[in-house]
Amino acid sequence: MKKILLDENVDHRLAALLPSVLETRSVRGEGLTGVSNGELLRCASAAGFDALVNGFAVLC
Protein backbone atom coordinates (compact mmCIF):
# COMPACT_ATOMS: atom_id res chain seq x y z
CA MET A 1 0.00 0.00 0.00
CA LYS A 2 1.33 3.45 -0.92
CA LYS A 3 1.54 6.02 1.87
CA ILE A 4 0.56 9.61 1.07
CA LEU A 5 1.17 12.58 3.37
CA LEU A 6 -1.06 15.64 2.95
CA ASP A 7 0.66 18.91 3.84
CA GLU A 8 -1.03 21.30 6.26
CA ASN A 9 -2.06 23.63 3.40
CA VAL A 10 -4.06 20.85 1.69
CA ASP A 11 -7.69 20.36 2.66
CA HIS A 12 -7.86 17.12 4.66
CA ARG A 13 -11.11 16.23 2.84
CA LEU A 14 -8.98 15.34 -0.18
CA ALA A 15 -8.17 12.05 1.55
CA ALA A 16 -11.78 10.90 1.10
CA LEU A 17 -11.50 11.44 -2.65
CA LEU A 18 -8.36 9.34 -3.08
CA PRO A 19 -8.53 5.59 -3.80
CA SER A 20 -8.78 3.36 -0.75
CA VAL A 21 -5.62 1.52 -1.83
CA LEU A 22 -3.70 4.59 -0.62
CA GLU A 23 -2.92 5.08 3.05
CA THR A 24 -3.44 8.82 3.46
CA ARG A 25 -2.32 10.79 6.50
CA SER A 26 -2.08 14.49 7.27
CA VAL A 27 0.85 16.55 8.52
CA ARG A 28 -1.33 17.62 11.44
CA GLY A 29 -2.21 14.01 12.27
CA GLU A 30 1.46 13.05 12.21
CA GLY A 31 2.37 15.89 14.60
CA LEU A 32 4.44 17.72 11.98
CA THR A 33 2.55 21.04 11.83
CA GLY A 34 4.92 23.98 11.36
CA VAL A 35 7.88 21.86 10.24
CA SER A 36 9.87 23.43 7.37
CA ASN A 37 9.53 21.88 3.91
CA GLY A 38 13.02 20.37 3.86
CA GLU A 39 12.62 18.82 7.29
CA LEU A 40 9.10 17.68 6.40
CA LEU A 41 10.45 15.82 3.35
CA ARG A 42 13.09 14.14 5.52
CA CYS A 43 10.52 13.14 8.16
CA ALA A 44 8.09 11.85 5.53
CA SER A 45 10.79 9.76 3.89
CA ALA A 46 12.00 8.37 7.21
CA ALA A 47 8.41 7.42 8.10
CA GLY A 48 8.02 5.50 4.85
CA PHE A 49 5.76 7.90 2.97
CA ASP A 50 5.85 7.54 -0.81
CA ALA A 51 4.55 11.03 -1.63
CA LEU A 52 3.98 14.43 -0.06
CA VAL A 53 1.05 16.38 -1.49
CA ASN A 54 1.15 20.14 -0.95
CA GLY A 55 -0.69 23.15 -2.23
CA PHE A 56 2.37 25.06 -3.44
CA ALA A 57 3.19 25.47 -7.11
CA VAL A 58 6.91 25.08 -6.36
CA LEU A 59 8.59 23.24 -3.49
CA CYS A 60 12.24 24.16 -2.98
Buried (B, 14 or more C-beta within 10 A) or exposed (E): EEBBBBBBEBEBEBBEEBEEEEBBBBBEEBEBEEBEEEEBBEBBEEEEBEEBBBEEEEEE
